[in-house]
Amino acid sequence: MPSKTQKKTANSATPKTELPKDDSSLSSQYEIVKKSPQESHYQLHIPAADSPVETHKSAPKPAPKTPKDTVQDALKRFQGWGKIGKPKEEQTQSQGPTNFSTKAWHFLEWLATSALIFAVLFFVVNFSSYSELIMLKLDRLRGEYNLSPFIEQMLQPAATSTNTSQELLPVAKTPDQMKKQIPAIAIDIAPPDDRIIIPNINKNVPIVNVKTENLIKRDWSALEKDIQESLRDGVIHYPGTAYPGMNGNVVITGHSSYFVWDPGRFKDVFALLHEVNVGDKVIIYYQQKKYIYQIYEKKVVTPDKVDVLSQDGTNKLTLITCTPVGTNLKRLVVLAQPIKE
């Protein structure tokens, strides 16, 4: 039996600390000892290593039960696809592809709408050029393509003089008899101005000569302004190139399409130049003299290919316009060589 001194020593070595009533984790490590019946509080007693006092271990906590999904939660999960009952990681993964596909679809919708608006505006601005192209193709399909009377007359061979005996005409008594006595005049009729006639596309267009002053001064901006102003009155003879009848390259250029608000009457004069074929004839009247050319080549070049304007000593005619119709991306070049009538 321990003595009183040992009891006092044991009591003095034991730390006294209050323990909350609901703390079960501390109760498994320390022994709860009631000091006296009169005291209402508890003290912790840390037993010695060899103490025979048994500690009261608390029962382990049962694992928390996961709540089972109800039928409504399952239906909501199926309908909302991850909005209820799914972790945030799974929701992010499921929403990622959906957001990307939605954005891609919206982008395609915007792209298609923009392309449609651009196409409508493009054809509205270039309506006259494309309507002329469509009408030409329809007339050829229906077999209703007819040349203008003046162009038909230009295609007729020149009259040849024949030695015939001349006789005096009787004196006419009435004006009607005088009209019947006038013989047909077999002479060529030439327009008073310079013109280019392309029978295959039914074109009869005036040729405007551009001043060469700015070309000599090498003032390119002023020269371009002169060219654009002259194109309002027809096609132009490019300054610095040969004239018909001279030895060299005769260059003539015109619009295939231009701004609808421009006041010129010849904005789409060469819109049908794409429809000419190798072997077609081109007639030019220069200073009331007739020159006939025959097309031998068609090609499309970029705007930087200025060698089409070069004077290489070859007698030829070069027709230039922008292509595709309504753009200035490239140039359509038609080459023709002079032929005898």
Order of alpha helices (4+ residues) and beta strands (2+ residues): alpha-alpha-beta-beta-alpha-alpha-alpha-alpha-alpha-beta-beta-alpha-alpha-beta-beta-beta-beta-beta-beta
